[in-house]
Amino acid sequence: MPDRIRTERLVLRAPCRADISAIATLADNRKIHAMTTLPYPYSQQDAEAFVETFARSEAEHAYAIALPDDELIGMVGLHLDPGADPEIGYWLGEPYWGRGYATEAVGALLDAARRTGHCTTLRAKARSENAASRAVLEKLDFRYVGETVSGCGSHKDVPVASYELTKSFGTP
Ligand SMILES: CC(C)(COP(=O)(O)OP(=O)(O)OC[C@H]1O[C@@H](n2cnc3c(N)ncnc32)[C@H](O)[C@@H]1OP(=O)(O)O)[C@@H](O)C(=O)NCCC(=O)NCCS
């Protein structure tokens, strides 16, 4: 995957220590927690652990989503589980919702994954009630494959919609 991905309005780049404060501020949001695995409250220490340990690891390949002046607005990434298809995840700070940024960032990550030629299928999950996230996935041609119930974490027993994207994958 490339180090940096540019889109019309955004830059996707590796998260770094300078992002910790902005991540801690934006991610400390009950509405984001309700739709993701991010904890609430979300502390400075959570942001530090994310940047220093998890963001770029065997299990995760995350990109900070930034405006052209490098203001951080959210995060998008691939969760990597050996033997399973990569799963895409994302969140934006609430002040930046509703402007098409998630669709632009996720779409760019899909294109980059496609260009590697190694990725035949991408998966994504969203809480069934998460209409905005489902709209993002559907605009990017993810196919709904069914509903399950989450089995762990703070959102146990919550209905979750699963999606997959296979179209055009594996052909660089
Ligand atoms: C989900 C999230 C990333 C969307 O970000 P965003 O930049 O606002 O998304 P976009 O503007 O690219 O697209 C959102 C789409 O959802 C639609 N939408 C928003 N709220 C909706 C609702 N309640 N019902 C139906 N559609 C809705 C918008 O109209 C838009 O579609 P359009 O472009 O066709 O009009 C953002 O709301 C977020 O971070 N939420 C909290 C964390 C989260 O849910 N992460 C995803 C976990 S699976």
The ligand as a MOL file (V3000), in Angstrom:
LIG
                    3D

  0  0  0     0  0            999 V3000
M  V30 BEGIN CTAB
M  V30 COUNTS 48 50 0 0 0
M  V30 BEGIN ATOM
M  V30 1 C -20.2390 7.0470 8.9940 0
M  V30 2 C -19.3810 8.2930 8.7100 0
M  V30 3 C -17.9370 7.8520 8.5160 0
M  V30 4 C -19.9160 8.9690 7.4560 0
M  V30 5 O -19.0550 10.0560 7.1610 0
M  V30 6 P -19.5240 11.2110 6.1530 0
M  V30 7 O -18.3000 11.9040 5.6640 0
M  V30 8 O -20.5940 12.0110 6.7700 0
M  V30 9 O -20.1320 10.3390 4.9610 0
M  V30 10 P -20.4470 10.8610 3.4840 0
M  V30 11 O -20.8420 12.3080 3.5620 0
M  V30 12 O -19.3310 10.4760 2.5720 0
M  V30 13 O -21.7040 9.9630 3.0860 0
M  V30 14 C -22.7400 9.7670 4.0160 0
M  V30 15 C -23.9680 9.3640 3.2550 0
M  V30 16 O -24.9090 8.8990 4.2100 0
M  V30 17 C -26.1020 9.5750 4.0220 0
M  V30 18 N -26.7260 9.6330 5.3380 0
M  V30 19 C -26.3000 10.2900 6.4210 0
M  V30 20 N -27.1580 10.0960 7.4360 0
M  V30 21 C -28.1300 9.2980 6.9580 0
M  V30 22 C -29.3140 8.7550 7.5110 0
M  V30 23 N -29.6440 8.9710 8.7820 0
M  V30 24 N -30.0970 7.9780 6.7170 0
M  V30 25 C -29.7670 7.7250 5.4340 0
M  V30 26 N -28.6500 8.2230 4.8460 0
M  V30 27 C -27.8540 8.9990 5.6100 0
M  V30 28 C -25.7190 10.9270 3.4890 0
M  V30 29 O -26.8090 11.5460 2.8520 0
M  V30 30 C -24.6140 10.5300 2.5290 0
M  V30 31 O -25.1220 10.0140 1.3190 0
M  V30 32 P -25.2440 10.9480 -0.0100 0
M  V30 33 O -23.8540 11.4230 -0.3320 0
M  V30 34 O -25.7840 10.0110 -1.0290 0
M  V30 35 O -26.1530 12.0700 0.3670 0
M  V30 36 C -19.4520 9.2970 9.9000 0
M  V30 37 O -20.8010 9.6230 10.1320 0
M  V30 38 C -18.8760 8.7240 11.1770 0
M  V30 39 O -17.6780 8.7700 11.3870 0
M  V30 40 N -19.7470 8.1910 12.0500 0
M  V30 41 C -19.3250 7.6210 13.3350 0
M  V30 42 C -18.3840 6.4300 13.1670 0
M  V30 43 C -18.9040 5.3940 12.1990 0
M  V30 44 O -20.0910 5.1610 12.0940 0
M  V30 45 N -17.9690 4.7480 11.4970 0
M  V30 46 C -18.3050 3.6680 10.5830 0
M  V30 47 C -18.4030 2.4100 11.3340 0
M  V30 48 S -18.9820 1.0830 10.2780 0
M  V30 END ATOM
M  V30 BEGIN BOND
M  V30 1 1 1 2
M  V30 2 1 2 3
M  V30 3 1 2 4
M  V30 4 1 2 36
M  V30 5 1 4 5
M  V30 6 1 5 6
M  V30 7 2 6 7
M  V30 8 1 6 8
M  V30 9 1 6 9
M  V30 10 1 9 10
M  V30 11 2 10 11
M  V30 12 1 10 12
M  V30 13 1 10 13
M  V30 14 1 13 14
M  V30 15 1 14 15
M  V30 16 1 15 16
M  V30 17 1 15 30
M  V30 18 1 16 17
M  V30 19 1 17 18
M  V30 20 1 17 28
M  V30 21 1 18 19
M  V30 22 1 18 27
M  V30 23 2 19 20
M  V30 24 1 20 21
M  V30 25 1 21 22
M  V30 26 2 21 27
M  V30 27 1 22 23
M  V30 28 2 22 24
M  V30 29 1 24 25
M  V30 30 2 25 26
M  V30 31 1 26 27
M  V30 32 1 28 29
M  V30 33 1 28 30
M  V30 34 1 30 31
M  V30 35 1 31 32
M  V30 36 2 32 33
M  V30 37 1 32 34
M  V30 38 1 32 35
M  V30 39 1 36 37
M  V30 40 1 36 38
M  V30 41 2 38 39
M  V30 42 1 38 40
M  V30 43 1 40 41
M  V30 44 1 41 42
M  V30 45 1 42 43
M  V30 46 2 43 44
M  V30 47 1 43 45
M  V30 48 1 45 46
M  V30 49 1 46 47
M  V30 50 1 47 48
M  V30 END BOND
M  V30 END CTAB
M  END
